[in-house]
Amino acid sequence: MLKILLESLPLNITVLGAGAIGSLWAYKLAESGHNTTLWLRHSAEHTHRLKLDDQPDITFVTNSLFHLSQSDLLLITVKAWQVKEALSTVINALNKDTIIMFMHNGMGAIDEVFSTINKHPVVVATTTQAAYKPSINHVLHTGYGITHLGGFNSKGQQCSFLAEVFNHSLAEASWSSDIRPALWRKLAINCAINPLTALHQCKNGQLGEPQFLAELKSLINEITQVLIAEGIEIQQDELYSTVMHVVQATAENYSSMQQDIFYQRHSEIDYISGYLCQTAKKHHIDASNNLSLYNKIKQIEHSWRTE
């Protein structure tokens, strides 16, 4: 099947979720020639129009069971806590050979649904491409980054050709024979930046100010210990430098969690700091600073439901 896909480009791709990152990739994949459709949670119309930056609009077919059944690739870009419900709406319509790719912040969501998808090739991707949607039909590409792809199961390991597909659509993208280090490093950065910006309702760049540095170092110390326990080779100074580089490179950006808390939406805290703290507990590592931050975000979310 994979050999056939390699010889039959363009691919039939369904993007599940049209948030900022989903819209960015849908536009770029369609622009590079792939037959790209959208699957949306709420779609009264049969099409959805997207504009990227100042480029021309592209109109996408939406929520088509026929196109879904013909998909070579299902790219899932909803938030981690939405994965289980979103997948349940499409899984029965997929061809058994459809590749399922997950691209979201955090870890743990795939484990929750893996028993329902393990017969499919499963691929996971992590990206530092940045996007923002000022309106439902307009997406802005706010920062260039790197996308890593890798197999989650044995069938997924055979899908390395997808790196070329994604790199051609939006460079730089590459295949990792072991995707875990890239996932853990992305999680580490998210654990350091996202909850703090959400709690203090600030831009990423403000974390470089003196009042945040001691707390950042405490968080990163615990995060480093967890990564090492998980077999990820990393030094605390290296992780601190990486986090500060991201803080500076995205200084004018608001993190996704900051936006979720600002708009009183369910955040991905359970799959970011929550996942880190669960893993720390498994290894008997003291992650009290990360746990405190996790609890503060959960308290904020709980306050909305009790007002």
Secondary structure, DSSP 4 states (H G I P E B T S, - for coil): -HHHHHHSPSPEEEEE--SHHHHHHHHHHHHTT-EEEEE-SS-SSSEEEEEETTSPPEEEEBS-HHHHHT-SEEEE-S-GGGHHHHHHTTGGGS-TT-EEEEE-SSSSHHHHHHHHHTTS-EEEEEE--EEEEEETTEEEEEE---EEEEESSTTGGG-TTHHHHHHHHSS-EEE-SS-HHHHHHHHHHHHHHHHHHHHHT--GGGGGSHHHHHHHHHHHHHHHHHHHHTT----HHHHHHHHHHHHHHTTTPPPHHHHHHHTT---SGGGTHHHHHHHHHHTT---HHHHHHHHHHHHHHHHHHH-
